[in-house]
């Protein structure tokens, strides 16, 4: 699947945009609910990754995007879901 991703610029752009949105949302969470932000694994990394994508978009490594998606995103999503369930 990595090889397919590396040859699909549309998918790369979609993933990058979604990581921008995730990082922006987590940045707002850090500002408004730092105690919740602190409980989400990889939240700081997601904000940092968003900043890399936003400010260095011309040199974003598609393999790094893939790595974040498959290695870190599942834990980030699981923690976020857990926090949302506590709120409802």
N, C-alpha and C positions, 0 to 999 in steps of 0.2 A: 504494500500500500504506500510506503514511503516513496518508492520510485514513481508511482502514479501521481502522487501529490507534487513531487518535484517537477513534473512536466505539465502541471495544470495551473497556469497562472490565475485563472478565475478562482479556483479553490484557495490558493494562497492569499489572494486579496480578500476573500470572504473570511478566512480564519483571522487574518490580520485585523480586519475591521471588528470582528467579534471580540478579539482580545483588547482592542482599544476601548470598546464599550464596557467590558468587564473591568478593566483597569480603572476607567473613569468612575464607574459605580462604586468600586471598592475604595477609591480615593475619597469619595463623598462619605462613604460609611465610616472611614477612619476619622473624618472630621466631625461627624455627627454622633457616632456611637463607637468610640475607640475600644470599649470593652468587648463589643461584638467582633469588631475587626480583629482584635488580638486572638480570638478563638478560631479563626479561619486559617487553616494551613495554607501557605503559599500566597496569602493575601498581599503582603508587602512585595513579594516577587512579581505578582500580577500587575501591581501598580508600576513597579520599576520597568517591567516588560512593556507596558503600555507607553511609558515615556520613551523607551528605545524606539518603538514602532513610530510614534508620533514625530520624534525629533531626528531620527536617523533612518527614515523610511527608505531611502535610496540604497541602504546597505543592509537591510534586514535579511538575515540568513533563513531561507525556507526550511532548512533542516532544524534550526533552533525553534522555529514556529511549530514544526511537527513534534519535536521533542517535548515542548511544553504541553502540547495538546494531548499526547498519549501518556506522558509520565506524571504531570502535575495537575492537569485539569480535572481528572476524576476525583482526586482528593479535595480540591478546591470546591467542586460542585457538591460533593457529599457534605462537607462542612457547612456550606451555605444553605443547603436544603435542611440540614439539622437545625440551624438557627432560625430559618423561616418557620419550621414546624413548631418551635417554641413560642413564636409570636402569635400563632393563630389559635 
